[in-house]
Amino acid sequence: MAAGRGISQILRRSFQFQLLAPSLVSMIRQEDAIESSCLKSLGVLALVGAGVSGILSFGAVVYASDEAEHGLPAPSYPWPHKGILSSYDHASIRRGHQVYQQVCASCHSMSLISYRDLVGVAYTEEETKAMAAEIEVVDGPNDEGEMFTRPGKLSDRFPQPYPNEQAARYANGGAYPPDLSLITKARHNGQNYVFALLTGYRDPPAGVSIREGLHYNAYFPGGAIAMPKMLMDGAVEYEDGTPATESQMGKDVVTFLSWAAEPEMEERKLMGFKWIFVLSLALLQAAYYRRLKWSVFKSRKLVLDVVN
């Protein structure tokens, strides 16, 4: 009997082991599958991390080359006329015109600006007429078919420093000085760029060589510019006694160039403010009219006759 019980227990355990074996095998296989999937996931993450690091390093290289090609980004300066309701500093416009006349006009033209544009902005009419009369303008032909020279008038534009582009390039070693009439609108981040360029002359850093005839400026694309440093302390003597520092002259001439590129800015802002004020009144009137018209419908009381 005892031997029979022992044999039956052995058979029962072997039978139970046979029943549990498939489940154990399936569990082991699931663990192996999970482990392999985890390893695959880790491999994918490693590949993604390597790709991201490669992209970032490539982006850093591209940014560095782009910075060297296009110049450093100009800082953002707090210009007093950038506000929504701010206007130009007209005293600064007058000083900036003086800087342009004495420093910039020998190379750069402003072919879109006439002397009459300065009347009421930076000078009186008498001052502008006297300023225009100082130049000689080639006019004609006369009754005999010949050209002649005459004193400038208010309708005349600023004189050109060179007769043509070839003469300008020849006088500047192949570089062509751009026209400054719209320079703050023609350049990205124009006002900040022009100010940073005028005040950004430095000695070239170690490892950077600038060929003869060029000057190092980190804000100019490529870093090498043909225009030498023009703004130096005391380069001009302001009529109003303002100290003519480098930054002051840069601020004034950029203000003048900003006005030249956008002389209608003050009028545009004033008209915008008037329109906003009128539209605000119209909006208030529309809101009151809506409230008046809909008050009858919103205050009425509906009574349901549930009997009939």
C-alpha positions as CSV (number, residue, x, y, z in Angstrom):
1,M,0.0,0.0,0.0
2,A,2.8,2.5,0.9
3,A,4.6,1.6,-2.3
4,G,1.4,2.2,-4.3
5,R,0.9,5.6,-2.6
6,G,4.5,6.6,-3.4
7,I,4.1,5.6,-7.0
8,S,0.8,7.6,-7.2
9,Q,2.4,10.7,-5.8
10,I,5.3,10.5,-8.2
11,L,2.9,10.1,-11.1
12,R,0.8,13.0,-9.8
13,R,3.9,15.3,-9.6
14,S,5.1,14.3,-13.0
15,F,1.7,14.9,-14.4
16,Q,1.6,18.4,-12.7
17,F,5.1,19.1,-14.1
18,Q,3.9,18.2,-17.6
19,L,1.0,20.6,-17.2
20,L,3.2,23.4,-15.9
21,A,6.0,23.0,-18.4
22,P,4.3,24.6,-21.4
23,S,3.3,27.7,-19.2
24,L,6.9,27.9,-18.0
25,V,8.3,27.7,-21.5
26,S,5.9,30.4,-22.7
27,M,6.9,32.6,-19.7
28,I,10.5,32.2,-20.5
29,R,9.8,32.9,-24.2
30,Q,7.9,36.1,-23.2
31,E,10.8,37.2,-21.0
32,D,13.2,36.6,-23.9
33,A,11.0,38.6,-26.2
34,I,10.7,41.4,-23.7
35,E,14.4,41.4,-23.2
36,S,15.1,41.5,-27.0
37,S,12.5,44.3,-27.5
38,C,14.2,46.3,-24.7
39,L,17.5,45.8,-26.3
40,K,16.1,46.9,-29.7
41,S,14.6,50.0,-28.0
42,L,17.9,50.8,-26.4
43,G,19.6,50.5,-29.8
44,V,17.0,52.7,-31.4
45,L,17.4,55.3,-28.6
46,A,21.2,55.1,-29.0
47,L,20.9,55.7,-32.8
48,V,18.4,58.6,-32.2
49,G,20.8,60.2,-29.6
50,A,23.7,59.8,-32.0
51,G,21.6,61.4,-34.8
52,V,20.5,64.3,-32.6
53,S,24.0,65.0,-31.4
54,G,25.2,64.9,-35.0
55,I,22.5,67.3,-36.1
56,L,23.3,69.7,-33.2
57,S,27.0,69.6,-34.0
58,F,26.3,70.1,-37.7
59,G,23.9,73.0,-36.8
60,A,26.6,74.6,-34.6
61,V,29.1,74.3,-37.6
62,V,26.5,75.8,-40.0
63,Y,25.6,78.6,-37.5
64,A,29.3,79.4,-37.1
65,S,29.9,79.5,-40.9
66,D,26.7,81.5,-41.4
67,E,27.8,84.0,-38.7
68,A,31.1,84.4,-40.4
69,E,29.4,84.8,-43.8
70,H,26.7,87.2,-42.8
71,G,28.3,88.9,-39.8
72,L,27.3,89.1,-36.2
73,P,23.7,89.9,-35.4
74,A,23.3,93.5,-34.4
75,P,22.1,94.2,-30.9
76,S,18.7,95.8,-30.3
77,Y,19.0,99.4,-29.3
78,P,16.2,101.4,-27.6
79,W,15.5,104.0,-30.4
80,P,13.2,106.7,-29.0
81,H,11.0,106.7,-32.2
82,K,10.2,103.0,-32.1
83,G,7.2,103.3,-29.8
84,I,3.6,103.1,-31.0
85,L,3.0,106.8,-30.4
86,S,6.6,108.0,-30.4
87,S,8.0,110.5,-32.9
88,Y,11.4,111.4,-34.3
89,D,13.8,113.4,-32.3
90,H,14.0,116.4,-34.7
91,A,17.1,117.8,-33.0
92,S,18.8,114.5,-33.6
93,I,17.7,114.6,-37.3
94,R,19.4,118.0,-37.7
95,R,22.6,116.7,-36.1
96,G,22.4,113.6,-38.2
97,H,22.2,115.6,-41.3
98,Q,25.2,117.6,-40.2
99,V,27.1,114.3,-39.7
100,Y,26.0,113.1,-43.2
101,Q,27.1,116.3,-44.8
102,Q,30.5,116.4,-43.2
103,V,31.4,112.7,-43.0
104,C,29.2,110.6,-45.3
105,A,28.3,112.8,-48.3
106,S,31.8,112.5,-49.8
107,C,31.2,108.9,-50.7
108,H,27.5,108.0,-50.2
109,S,24.6,109.6,-52.1
110,M,21.0,110.2,-51.1
111,S,19.4,110.5,-54.5
112,L,15.8,110.3,-53.2
113,I,16.0,113.2,-50.8
114,S,15.4,116.8,-51.8
115,Y,16.3,119.9,-49.9
116,R,12.6,120.8,-49.5
117,D,12.1,117.6,-47.5
118,L,14.2,119.2,-44.7
119,V,11.8,122.2,-44.3
120,G,9.9,122.0,-41.1
121,V,11.7,118.8,-40.1
122,A,15.2,119.9,-39.2
123,Y,15.5,123.4,-40.7
124,T,13.5,126.5,-41.5
125,E,12.7,127.4,-45.1
126,E,15.3,130.2,-45.1
127,E,18.0,127.9,-43.7
128,T,17.2,125.3,-46.3
129,K,17.2,127.8,-49.2
130,A,20.6,129.1,-48.1
131,M,21.9,125.5,-47.8
132,A,20.7,124.6,-51.3
133,A,22.2,127.8,-52.8
134,E,25.7,126.6,-51.8
135,I,25.7,123.9,-54.4
136,E,25.9,124.3,-58.2
137,V,23.5,122.3,-60.4
138,V,24.0,121.6,-64.0
139,D,20.8,122.6,-65.8
140,G,19.6,123.3,-69.3
141,P,19.6,123.4,-72.1
142,N,19.1,127.1,-72.4
143,D,17.7,129.0,-75.5
144,E,21.0,128.5,-77.2
145,G,20.9,124.7,-76.6
146,E,23.8,124.8,-74.1
147,M,23.9,123.4,-70.5
148,F,24.6,125.8,-67.7
149,T,25.2,125.8,-64.0
150,R,22.9,127.6,-61.5
151,P,22.6,127.7,-57.7
152,G,20.6,125.0,-56.1
153,K,16.9,125.3,-55.2
154,L,14.6,123.7,-52.8
155,S,13.4,121.3,-55.5
156,D,16.9,120.0,-56.1
157,R,18.0,116.7,-54.7
158,F,21.2,116.1,-52.7
159,P,24.2,116.3,-54.9
160,Q,25.9,113.1,-56.1
161,P,29.4,112.5,-54.9
162,Y,30.4,110.7,-58.2
163,P,29.2,111.1,-61.8
164,N,28.6,107.4,-62.3
165,E,29.1,104.0,-60.7
166,Q,32.4,103.3,-62.5
167,A,33.9,106.5,-61.0
168,A,32.7,105.5,-57.6
169,R,34.3,102.1,-57.8
170,Y,37.5,103.5,-59.1
171,A,37.8,106.0,-56.2
172,N,37.0,103.3,-53.6
173,G,39.2,100.4,-54.7
174,G,36.5,98.5,-56.5
175,A,33.9,98.9,-53.8
176,Y,30.6,100.8,-54.6
177,P,29.3,102.9,-51.7
178,P,25.5,102.3,-51.5
179,D,22.9,105.0,-51.7
180,L,21.7,105.8,-48.2
181,S,18.2,107.1,-49.0
182,L,16.6,103.8,-48.0
183,I,19.5,102.0,-46.3
184,T,17.6,101.4,-43.0
185,K,14.8,99.7,-44.9
186,A,17.0,97.9,-47.3
187,R,19.0,96.1,-44.6
188,H,17.7,93.5,-42.2
189,N,17.2,95.0,-38.8
190,G,18.3,98.2,-40.5
191,Q,18.7,100.8,-37.8
192,N,20.5,98.5,-35.4
193,Y,22.6,97.1,-38.2
194,V,23.8,100.5,-39.4
195,F,24.6,101.7,-35.9
196,A,26.4,98.5,-35.1
197,L,28.3,98.7,-38.3
198,L,29.4,102.4,-37.8
199,T,30.6,101.7,-34.2
200,G,31.8,98.1,-34.7
201,Y,35.3,98.6,-36.0
202,R,37.8,96.5,-34.1
203,D,41.3,95.0,-34.5
204,P,41.0,91.6,-36.2
205,P,41.1,88.7,-33.8
206,A,43.9,86.2,-33.7
207,G,44.1,84.0,-36.7
208,V,42.1,86.4,-38.9
209,S,44.0,88.3,-41.6
210,I,42.6,91.3,-43.5
211,R,44.2,92.2,-46.8
212,E,45.5,95.7,-47.4
213,G,42.8,98.2,-48.1
214,L,40.1,96.5,-46.1
215,H,39.1,96.9,-42.4
216,Y,37.8,94.5,-39.9
217,N,34.2,94.9,-38.8
218,A,32.4,91.9,-37.1
219,Y,28.9,93.1,-38.2
220,F,29.8,93.3,-41.9
221,P,29.2,90.1,-43.9
222,G,32.6,88.4,-44.2
223,G,34.2,90.7,-41.6
224,A,36.2,92.7,-44.1
225,I,34.8,96.1,-45.2
226,A,36.3,98.6,-47.6
227,M,35.0,101.7,-45.7
228,P,37.4,102.8,-43.0
229,K,36.2,103.9,-39.5
230,M,34.6,107.3,-40.1
231,L,33.1,108.2,-36.7
232,M,35.6,109.4,-34.2
233,D,35.2,111.5,-31.2
234,G,35.1,115.2,-32.2
235,A,34.9,114.5,-35.9
236,V,32.2,117.2,-36.2
237,E,31.2,120.2,-34.1
238,Y,27.5,120.3,-33.4
239,E,25.8,123.6,-33.7
240,D,23.8,123.1,-30.5
241,G,26.9,122.2,-28.4
242,T,26.1,118.5,-28.0
243,P,29.3,116.5,-27.4
244,A,30.2,114.8,-30.7
245,T,31.2,111.3,-29.4
246,E,31.3,108.3,-31.6
247,S,28.1,106.8,-30.3
248,Q,26.3,110.2,-30.3
249,M,27.2,110.7,-34.0
250,G,26.1,107.2,-34.8
251,K,22.8,107.6,-33.1
252,D,22.2,111.0,-34.8
253,V,23.1,109.9,-38.3
254,V,21.0,106.7,-38.0
255,T,18.0,108.8,-36.8
256,F,18.5,111.0,-39.9
257,L,18.7,108.0,-42.2
258,S,15.6,106.4,-40.5
259,W,13.7,109.6,-41.2
260,A,14.9,109.7,-44.8
261,A,13.7,106.1,-45.4
262,E,10.4,106.7,-43.7
263,P,9.5,110.4,-43.5
264,E,5.8,109.7,-43.3
265,M,6.1,107.7,-40.0
266,E,4.8,110.4,-37.7
267,E,1.8,111.1,-39.9
268,R,1.1,107.4,-40.2
269,K,1.1,106.9,-36.5
270,L,-1.1,110.0,-36.0
271,M,-3.6,108.8,-38.5
272,G,-3.6,105.3,-37.0
273,F,-4.3,106.8,-33.6
274,K,-7.2,108.8,-35.0
275,W,-8.7,105.8,-36.7
276,I,-8.4,103.7,-33.6
277,F,-10.1,106.4,-31.6
278,V,-13.0,106.7,-34.2
279,L,-13.4,102.9,-34.4
280,S,-13.5,102.7,-30.6
281,L,-16.4,105.2,-30.5
282,A,-18.1,103.2,-33.3
283,L,-17.7,100.0,-31.3
284,L,-19.1,101.6,-28.2
285,Q,-22.1,102.9,-30.2
286,A,-22.7,99.5,-31.7
287,A,-22.6,97.8,-28.3
288,Y,-25.1,100.3,-26.9
289,Y,-27.4,99.9,-29.9
290,R,-27.3,96.2,-29.6
291,R,-28.1,96.4,-25.9
292,L,-30.9,98.8,-26.6
293,K,-32.4,96.7,-29.4
294,W,-32.1,93.3,-27.7
295,S,-33.2,94.5,-24.3
296,V,-36.9,94.0,-25.3
297,F,-36.3,90.4,-26.2
298,K,-34.1,89.6,-23.3
299,S,-36.4,91.1,-20.7
300,R,-39.7,89.6,-21.9
301,K,-41.4,87.0,-19.9
302,L,-43.0,83.9,-21.5
303,V,-46.1,82.5,-19.9
304,L,-47.3,79.0,-20.8
305,D,-51.0,78.3,-20.6
306,V,-50.9,74.7,-19.3
307,V,-54.7,74.5,-18.8
308,N,-55.7,74.9,-22.4
